[in-house]
Amino acid sequence: MAVIDLSELNSTLAREQRVMGLDLGSKIIGVALSDVSRTIASPLEGIHHTKFGEDAKKIKALIDEHDVGAMVIGLPISMDGSEGPRCQSARTFARNILEKFEIPITFWDERLSTSAVERMLVNDVDMTRKRRKEVIDKLAATYILQGALDGAKRNS
């Protein structure tokens, strides 16, 4: 497979396949999953970065376990719309995943996703800083995936 446009997301999936969302943090990869109707994103887990090969094995195991048919990776575009080193890192991660196994991958502009989730956790949930650190990456992945799911529905 290859990197696909968001508008192609739903047409590449078999009936009831899920979509996985990834937030590529510096220490933890946040993982989220859609429901089988691809309407609602839910947090799954955070994968602590080790070596790429180990991270890829964990991601592949989750893909197999949850019948995932496509992946959305958050693309950390700068506020001015440019792509910096973090975007290049996300694109390299996607390319490396595609060398390990076949799955359609699309990107979603994740600007402010982590800060939006953190603001919600502080203001609405009143969560402690320690607990926020435990959940922020998988909730950011959920935010990214939900945006992509909504965008894919609008574009199909």
PyMOL commands that set and color helices and strands:
alter all, ss='L'
color gray80, all
select helices_A, chain A and resi 6-8+10-12+52-66+85-100+113-123+129-155
alter helices_A, ss='H'
color red, helices_A
select strands_A, chain A and resi 18-24+28-34+41-48+68-75+105-109
alter strands_A, ss='S'
color yellow, strands_A
deselect
rebuild
show_as cartoon
